[in-house]
Amino acid sequence: MPEDFNRFGRLRTGELLLDAGLIDAADLEQALEAQQRLSGLLGGLLVRLGSLSEADLLVFLSKQLGLPVLSLAEMPSPADVTDAMKQTGGSIPWLRSKEAVIWFRQEDGERVLCCASRHPLDPGLQDAAEHWSGGRSRFYLASQQTLESVLAALVTNTSDDFVLRAGADRLREMAEEAPVIDFVNAIFSEAIARRASDIHIEPYEHQFAVRLRIDGQLQQVRAAPRVQFDAVSSRIKLLSGMDIAERRLPQDGRQSIRVNGRDLDLRVSSLPSTWGESLVLRLLGKTTGLPTLDQLGLSAAHQDVLSALIGHPNGIVLVTGPTGSGKTTTIYRLLLELNDGVRKILTVEDPVEFDLPGVTQMHVRADIGLTFASGLRSILRQDPDVILVGEIRDAETAKIAVQAALTGHLVISTLHTNSSVAAISRLVDLGVEPFLLADVLRGVMAQRLVRRLCPVCSAPELDAQGAEEQARLKGLASGQPNWRSPRGCAECDHRGYTGRIGIYEAALVTPEVQAAIRENAPESILSKLALVAPGNMFADGLVKARMGLTNFAEVSRAAQE
């Protein structure tokens, strides 16, 4: 270890960075305040706060400590790290907590413990290295991405003894082997830790890939030899109650699982492909974890609109948007608001995505003739107060929903349309008479999802004049603007975003709107009459971007002016 190592550890890192001109006094003060609230070394906190790039910090530490920075190509193999863990008693969780990798190598006939870390000054890391090596240790620096690549490969490496064995009678045994269970559990744990909504497991000729959908975008997190895929896919199919032996036809499965102390509903879809079954796993939280209307991003005005809509004793309330826009979460939240114990609530869904205590839920089974339309007819004989129809897909379902509303029921459903008022023309296209639609439709909420800026690292937007001008022209420029842009830090996995937030537009059916519907008025007229302030989804997105919750680019991507 370099002679300057201990001397540097005794000095104040912040002062040295300040002297080097890498941070200013305000950066240091902010990091010191954060250090009082958060655990962690000062250098790491400066990176996390966006005051200092990780690359600059590593170069600085390398010069000060005389420690080389290792690239991924210079890092040890997963097998070497696994061997070191066995010899020392170290574990993957401990290495992750220290953001470090360890391995042994021979130098001049002696066995030396090597340690690569973002934080070589960590006292716990130094003490462990001293204990494991008897003083014969060597430290290196490495970036978070480099370390994570090695750590992520460790679980894959434990599965290298998988052997592809033909025959369906062996698939179940393979799925119960410890390396397979560990591999699948590691995928679940990583998906939960990174707030993924879906897991994609995709086989190819020589390997298979694991990708996570995080904040609406897919990111590859693992790759493993193709020879291991059958065991992994069998494990997942076993968990979800699917037929392990059937690999020629698409299948759907579902199961409740517990990962890292969190209860989840797992919905699995398999699809035969050239190199095996492509698996997509949807991770669904329990209903206790459903966000409130405020957490969904609904403004106070839009919350009032929804409360008024579901306060009607009868009629149709619609939520519209494309696949993946959060419609299901919104309508389930509305059902929870209505589920007061004095109403009979029934649903017909495809599939049932959340279990709602106190609500009778029915799963569509088109293969045996149980469609939305036939299910809705049966529900009407169950004396319901509130009916949820998962989606109005065809003319028959639309007409039965209208009849249900006309006979005193509150019907909540979804449609795939690009705007709230487009739902009106869509229902007319499905054969609903305009005069009937005008009588039963209470209102429509359209929505999209945009990525939420990371609150830790987002930075002021330097070029916001154009966005501010658009807000001003729409009358949305009251108060101090807070336009921000993404940067990336450890807190957000260097994406610049954490989670998503909805942008909305609400259309209320007033007497004026009813008259316009009866007259088959165009959407432009309906929009002027029906939309609630601030207007369309783009306007609602502008408001949220101006508040610093998201950025203008996200709003422009998700919603059109």
N, C-alpha and C positions, 0 to 999 in steps of 0.2 A: 504493500500500500504506500502511496506517495507520502513524503514527510509532511507536505502541506495539508494532508487530509484532516488530521485532528485539529490543526490550527484553524482551518476554515470552518470546521464544525463549531468551534467556540466563538467565531465572529458572527456578527449579525448579517445574515444573508441579504436582508433588505438594504442595509447600508452599502454593501458591496455592489449590489445591482444599481443603486442610486448613484454611487460614485462612477460606475461604468457608463452611465447615461442611458441605461436600458429602460428605466422607469423614472417617473418624476415623483415629487413629494406627495402629490394627491393620490397617485397609485399606491404608494407605500402605506399611506394612512388608511385608505380603503381596505387594503389587504390585512392590515393589523386589526382593524375593526372586525373583519370577517373571521379572523383567526380566533377572536374571543368567542364567537358563536359556533364555529365549525372546527372539527378536528382536521389536522393536516399541516404539512410544512408550508412555509411562506411562499417558496418558489412555486409549488403546485397551485396554491391559492391565487397567485398572480396570473398564472396561465388560465385558471378556471374563470377568473373575473375578466379575462380578455385584455389585461394590462400588458401582457408579455406573451409572445408566441413560444410554443414549446421548443421549436427549433433554436430560437435565440437563447433560451434557458439552457438547453443542452450544450450549445457551443460555449456559453459562459462557464458552466460547471466543468466542462472538459478542460478549459484553459486554467481555471482556478485549482482544480484538483489533480490535474495531470492524468485524468482517466479517459481512455478512448471511448468514442461513441460507436456502438456496433450496429451494423445494418442487419436486415433480415437474413441475408446470405451468410453472415458471420455468426449467427446464433446457433446454439446447439440443436441437435435433432430432438424430436419429442421423446425418442427412446432414451437418450442420454439424460434428459430431465426426469423422466419417469424413474430411471435407475437411481438418480440422486435422491429423489423423494423416498424411495424404498430404503436407502442407506441412512438417511437422516431422520426419517419419520415426518418429513414435511408433507404438505397436502396442497392440492390445487386451490381450495378456498383460502389457505394462508398465503400462498403465492399471489393470488389475485388481490388480497387485502394489502399486500406490500408492493404490488405492481412490480414483481420481480420474477426472475427465472434463475434456477441454480443448476449446476452440473459439475462433475469432477473431470480433471484431466491430469496427465502426468507431466511434471516439469522437473528435469534433472533427477529423475528417479523417485521423486516425491509426488504424492497425490495432493493436488491443490483444489480447493473448492472455489469455483468461479460463480460470480453473482452479477447478473445484469439487471439494472433497475432504473426507474426514473428518479428514485430518491435514495441514493447510496448513503446519505447522511442519517437515514432513519435509524434511531437507536435500537429499536427492536430487531431490525434487519442485521445491524452490525453485531449485536449480542448473539443472535442465532448463528451467524457465520462463524463467529469466534468459537462458539460451543461445538459446532459441527466439524470444524476444521482443525481445532487446536492451534489456531493462529495462522495456519497456512491457507490464506484466502486471497482472492484477487477480485476487485470490483470493476465493473464496466457500466457505462451509461447506455440507455436505449430508449427510444420513443415509445409512447403508449401504443401506437399502431403495431410496432414491431413486437412488443411484448405480448399484445393481445393475439397476434397471429400464432405465436408459439403456444400460448396457453390454450387457445381454442383447439389447436391440433392435438393436445394431450389426450382429450377424451377419445378422439378418433383413433389415436395410437393404441389405446387400451383395447381397441376392437380388432387389432390386426390379426388375431388368431381365428377370426370368423372363417368358416369353410363352407362354401356353397354345396349343399347336399340336395340332390334331386329327390322329388317325391313329396306329395302333400302331407304324408304321415310324419315328416320330420319338421315341417314348418312350425308347428306349435312348440316343439322342443327347442328349436332355434330361437323362437321368440321369447322363451323363458330363460335363456342363458344370460348370466350376469353382465358380460360386456355389452350385449344388446340393450338390456334394461338400462344400464348406465348411459349409453349413447342417447337413447330416446329421452330419458329423464333430463339429460344435459340440454337437449334441444328445447324441451319445455321450459326449463329454468331460464335459459337465455332469452327465450321469447317473452317470458313474463318480465324479466329484468329490463328488457329493451322496449317494453310496452307494445309488442307486436299484436296485430289483430288476426293475422293469418300466418300459417307455416306452410310453405310449399316445398315438397320433397320430390325431386325430378330426376329420373334415371336417364343416363346417356350410355354410349357404347362402352366407355372405359371407367366411368365414375358416376356418382350421383351427387347432386347439389342440394343444399338446404338453403332456402331463401326465406326471409321474414318480410312481411309487409308492415312497415313502420310509418305511421303518419301518412298512409295512403301510397307509399312507394316501396317497391321491392328492393331488398339488399341481400346479396349472398353472404352467408356467415360461415358456411362449412362446405367442404367437399370431401368425399371418401371414395375408396375403390368400389367399382360396380359389384364386385363379388360379395360385398357386405349388404347390398340393398335388400335382397329377399328377406333376410332376417329382420331388418329394421322395419320394412313394410308389414311383415307378418305381425310384429309386435304392436304396431299401431292399429292394424285391423283387429287384432285380438282385444285390445283395449276398448275399441269402439263397437264391438259386437258384430263385426262383419264376418263373412265366410272367408276363412284364410285360404282355402283351396281354390276358390273361384278367382281366377285372374284374367278371364276372357271378357267379362262384362263389367260395366260401371256399377259401383255400389255406393250406398250411403250408410253411414253409421253415426252413432251418438253415444256419449258416455259422460258421466260426471267424474272428474278427477280432482285431486288435491295436490297442488304444486307449491312448495315453499310456504306452507301454511295458508294458501289461498284456494278457495273452492272455485272450480271452473266447470262450465259445460263445454265439452269437446264435440264438435260436429265435423265429421270426416267425409270427404268425397274421393273416390278412386276412379281413375279413368285409364283404360288400357292404352298404352302407347307403344311405339316401335321397340323400346328397350325395357319395357316393364310398366308397372302401374304408376302413373303420376298421382300423387296424393296431395290434397289440400286440406289443411286442418284449420277450422275457424275456432278461435278461442273466445268464449262468451262468458262474461262475468255473471254472477248470480244477481237476481233482481235487487238485492240489498245494495248492490254496487252501482245501480243505474244512476246516472247523473241527474241532478235536479234541472228544472227549466233554466234556472240562472246559470248553472254549470254548462249547459248545452250552448250557451252564448246568446240566448234570447234576451232582447232588451226588455225593459219594464213595459213598454208599449205592446210589444209582441206577446209577452206573458199575459197581459190583460186581455188581448184578443183571444188567445187560446182558452183562457179561463171562461170568457164569455161564450165561446163556441161550445165548449163541453157543458156549459151550464144550461143549454137548451134541453128540454125534455125529449125532443124528437128532431129529426132532420139528418142531413149528411154532413160530416166534417171530413175534409180530405187533407192529406199530407202528400206532397208531390216532390219528385226529384229523380235523378238517375240512380242506378244501382251503386251502392256504396256511399250514398249521400247522408246516411244517418236517419232515414225515415223510420225504420223499425224502432230505434231507440226512442224517437220522439213519440210514436204512438203508444209504446209501452209505458212511457212516463205519463201520458194522458190517462191510460187505464189505471195506473196506480193512483192518480189524483181522484179518479172516479170510484175507486174500490173502497167504499166507506162501510160496507157490510149491509146496507139497506137496498142495494141494487143487485139485480141478477145480471151478471156480465158473462157473455159467451163469445168465443172466438172461433174462426175457421182460418187456418194458417197453413202455409207451405214453405218451410216447416215451422213447427213451434220452436222459436229461438230462445225464449226464456220461460221458465215455469213461474206462474203468478198465483200464489196462494189466494184462495177465495174466488178464482176465476175458472170457469169451465172452458178448457181449450181443446180444440179438435184439429187433428193433422189431416190435411188433404191426402187422399190416396187415389190418384187418377187411375192406377192399374186395376183397381177393383170398382171403379165407377164413382168414387167419392170425390167430387170436384168442388170448387168454390160454390158453384150454383146449387148443386144438390145438397151440400152441407148447409148452405144458407137457408134453403127451404126447411130442412130438418130443425135448424136452430129456432126458426119462427114458431115451432110447436112446443118450445121449451119455456115459454113465458118470459122472454128476456126483457130487460130494460135497456141494456147497452149491448151492441153487437160490433165486434171487430172483424172486418173482412180483410185478410192480409193484403190482398191486391185485387182491384177490379180489372180483370184481363179481357173479358169478352162481353158481348151484348147481353147474354142471358144473366150473368152476374150483375151487371149494371142495372138491368130492369128489376131484378128481385130486390136489390139494395134500395132502389127508389120506392118500391112497394112497401118494403119494411119501414122506411122513414115515413111514408104516408099513413101507415097504420099505427103510428105512435111510438116508434123505436128510435133511439139515437144510434146512428151507424157511423163508425169511424173506419176509414180505409185509406189506401194509397193508390197513386197512379204514377206512371212514368211520363211526366211532361216537363218541359223546360222552364215553365213559369206557372204562377198560380192561376192566372186567368185562362191559360191554355187548357186547364182541366175542364173548363166549361165546354169548349169546342170538342174536346176529346170525348166527353160523355154524349154530346149530341151526335158525334160521328158513330158512337156505339149504338145509336138508336133510341136514346132517351129523348122524349118530346120536350122541347124548350119550355113549354108552359108548366110541365110537371117538374122539370129541373129547377125552374125559378121558385117553385113552392117549397122544395125540400132542401136545396143546398143552403147551408148556413155560412160556410166560408172555406177558404183553402189556404194552407200554409205551404209555400215552396221553400226548398232549402238546398244548400250545398255545404261541403266541408272544406275549410282552408286550414293550412298548418299554422299552429300557434307559435309565435316567436319564443325562443328560450329566454326566460326572464333574467337569467344570470349573465348571458353574454351578448344579447342584442345591443346594437349600437345605433346612435342617431343616424338617420338617413341624410346624407350630404346633398343629395339632389332631389328634393321633394317639391320643387316649385310647381311642376306639372300636376302632381297629385293634389296639392293644396288648391290649385286653381280649379280643378274639377270639383273638389269639395265646395269651394266658394260658389261656383256657378249653380250648384244644387242646393245652396242654402244650408250647407252642413259645416260651415267653417267657424262656428261659435266656439269660444274658449281657446286655450293655448294648444296648438297641435303638438303631437308627439310621434311623428313619423320615424320608424326605426327599420333597421335592416338586419339580416342574420349574419352571425360571425362563426360560431362553433366553439365548443369547449367540452371538457370532460363531462359536465352535467348533462349535456344533450347529445352525447356520443359524437360530438364534432359535426352535427348536422345543422345546427343553428335553429332547430325547431324542437319543441316538446309537445306532443299531442296535437289535437285538432280542435277547432271551434267552428260552430255553424254560422252561416250567413243566411238571412231569411227575407222573405217578402210575404206579407199577409194580405189576402183579399177578403173583404167582408161583403156579404150579400145584403145590401140595404134595399129599401123599396125602389130606389132609383136603379140599382143594379138588377133587381128582379124585372123591372120593365124593359131594361136593355136586353136581358137574356131572352125574354119573350119575343122581342123584335129581331133576334139573331144579330145583335150588334157586333161589329168586329172587335178583335182583342184590343186594339188601340183605344177604343172608346171604353171598353170594360176596365182597362187598366187605370184610366183617368178617374173613373167612378169608384172603383173598388179598393185600390191599393191604400194601405195604411202607412203613415209616415214611418221611416224616412223615404219610402218608395220601394223600388225594386231591390233585388239582391245585391246588385252592384253598389247601390247607395248604402245599404246596410254594411257591406264590406268596407266601403270608404270610411264609414264611421268607426269601425273596429280598427282599421289600419291607422287612422288618425289618432286613435287612443294608444297605439303601440302594441296592440294584441297580436296583429299579424302585419304583413307588409303589402304594399301596393301591388307587387308582382303576383303574389298569391291570389289577391282579389281579382286581378285581371285574368288570371288563368282559369279561375273557377266560375266567374260570372261575366256575362257580356253586358255592355252598357245598353 
